């Protein structure tokens, strides 16, 4: 347990804030955020910040300067060490991660936030009735798996993205709950900035979180979970992997002192047996560094990869959700996380389903109110992402069976309880359906005729 200094009096904190603000230029003041760490740190205290350790040079009140507010970490930031006696500046240190990564109790209280993002919900709010989404038989099978990751230093928005992904996989695409492996925070639904009661309900509709956390987000658990999934898959299996948290220039963040490097990720993929389809989406900063390693080392017959940014850029975050990840999932889902209509139709070829490539295209074309995200895509074999879906296509027998069941149910009601003729718009749709059935019947009759003649 870390030991902190006795809290200086309020006036010294006020002086430290004033000193920090007075020291930044007008240009930085317009674009940077400043926050004071609520605990005074003793000399020699070590801040473990993923890619580096900062040793506090003197007993200090710490002011944190976020130099890229609105971006996920890591990104450039600065630590300003002020005297606990008079608030004067006594040292500085540059970093890529905020103090709550070292210890969540060190999350700054921001006093200067010119670019603060709104924490409010949309004014148009249409709750999604997750329980009413259709579970057609072709959506439910035991051969599709998912691994959802959000690290031990994630923010609330990353966990909100992960819950959105979980609900889409379960309710829109019929993944079995036992086939979705969630590695989240410390093994609970929490984050560095919110936990407990603050994480009791999901922001999308205010209902309780549904995802079941499989284990804590550690490298050992990532490796063992991939091995467990691998043992359950075969040549026709689909695996969907989504990572949603922070990243550093060296890899995918795990905690305040470790990352999964692209090389280590490659080794994990090398250790898998051959299987059918791999779909990987990565939201974290510098996530494009995993693109080529994923394509080169995937054991799947078909692989699709998409990321929020290339290997040399930071990704964007928001008060709720991360914009690129949210948009990708909205594309495959068919509506926003809050139940509103999409900006445009992701299903470009009009086949009623959104492919991995179409979801990426939608996320890439979406208007981002930030300058950070720069979505990247790749697949192998080239072009296969256009025919990769998170669910299999229905067979003709699947469709006919579902139609028959519904029309038989309608027939029973109509026979027992005669009702007036349907309104014109319903009659038109039903007649179109009848025309389609007639055309299909004639086509199948010709096929059967040819087969009979061949015999």
Buried (B, 14 or more C-beta within 10 A) or exposed (E): EEEBBEEBEEEBBEBBBEBBEEBBEEEEBEBBBBBBBBBBBBEEBEBBBBBBEBEBBBBBBBBBBBBBBBBBBBBBBBBBBBBBEEBEBBBEBEBBBBBBBBBBEBBBEBBBEEEEBEEEBEEEEEEBEBEEBEEEEBBEBEBBBBBBBBBBBBBBBBBBBBBBBBBBBBBBBBBBEEBBBBBBBBBEBBBBBBBEEEBEEBBBBEEEBEBEBBBBBBBEBBBEBBEBBBEBBEEEBBBBBBBBBBBBBBBBBBBBBBBBBBEBBBEBBEEBEEBBBBBBBBBBBBBBBBBBBBBEBBBBBBBBBBBBBBBEBBBBBBBBBBBBBBBBBBBBBBBBBBBBEBBEEBBBEEEEBBBBBBBBBBBBEBEBEBEBBBBBBBBBEEEBBBBBBBBBEBEEEBEEBBEEEEBEEEEEEEEEEEEEEEEEEEEEEEEEEEEEEEEEEEEEEEEEEEEEEEE
